[in-house]
Amino acid sequence: MAGELVRIGGRRTHVGGRRNQKGMTTAEYAVGTVATVSFVGIILAIINNPEFRDAIWKIILVIIKVVMQSLGGGL
């Protein structure tokens, strides 16, 4: 619900509406921290998976091979 615009001390100001909330409160920091740590944990678990590392390595090798072939070299 929007606040009412009133004149206080020669200045117009909003009364009774939502205040402009900048930043996060302590609870929001806690939730954000837990979410970030959880996300990093999941990423680390994926990266440490040998199958994932092998797949990434194969992709990198294919990219290198394509670049070398496009430059006139062979691999």
C-alpha positions in Angstrom: 0.0 0.0 0.0 1.4 3.4 -1.0 2.1 5.9 1.7 0.6 9.4 1.9 2.5 12.4 0.8 2.5 15.1 3.6 4.4 18.4 4.2 6.7 18.3 7.3 8.8 21.3 8.1 8.4 22.7 4.6 9.5 19.5 3.0 7.2 16.9 1.3 7.7 13.4 2.5 6.0 10.0 2.3 4.4 8.8 5.5 3.1 5.3 6.2 4.6 3.6 3.2 7.4 1.1 2.8 10.8 2.5 3.5 13.5 2.2 1.0 15.4 -0.9 2.2 19.0 -0.9 1.0 21.3 -3.8 1.8 20.6 -7.0 3.5 19.6 -7.8 7.1 21.4 -10.3 9.2 19.0 -13.1 8.3 19.4 -12.4 4.7 23.2 -12.5 5.0 22.9 -15.9 6.7 20.6 -17.3 4.0 22.9 -15.8 1.3 26.0 -17.3 2.9 24.4 -20.8 3.3 23.3 -20.7 -0.4 26.7 -19.6 -1.6 28.6 -22.3 0.5 26.1 -24.9 -0.7 26.6 -23.9 -4.4 30.4 -23.9 -4.0 30.2 -27.4 -2.4 28.2 -28.7 -5.3 30.6 -27.2 -7.8 33.6 -28.7 -6.0 31.9 -32.2 -5.9 31.3 -32.0 -9.7 34.9 -30.8 -10.4 36.4 -33.5 -8.3 34.5 -36.2 -10.1 37.0 -38.1 -12.3 34.5 -38.6 -15.1 33.8 -34.9 -15.2 37.5 -34.1 -15.4 38.0 -36.6 -18.2 35.1 -35.2 -20.2 36.5 -31.6 -19.8 40.0 -32.8 -20.8 38.6 -34.4 -23.9 36.7 -31.2 -24.8 39.9 -29.1 -24.3 41.9 -31.5 -26.5 39.3 -31.3 -29.3 39.4 -27.5 -29.1 43.2 -27.5 -29.3 43.0 -29.9 -32.3 40.5 -27.8 -34.2 42.6 -24.6 -33.5 45.8 -26.3 -34.6 44.1 -27.6 -37.8 42.7 -24.2 -38.6 46.2 -22.7 -38.3 47.6 -25.2 -40.7 49.3 -27.5 -38.2 48.4 -31.0 -37.4 48.1 -32.9 -34.1 
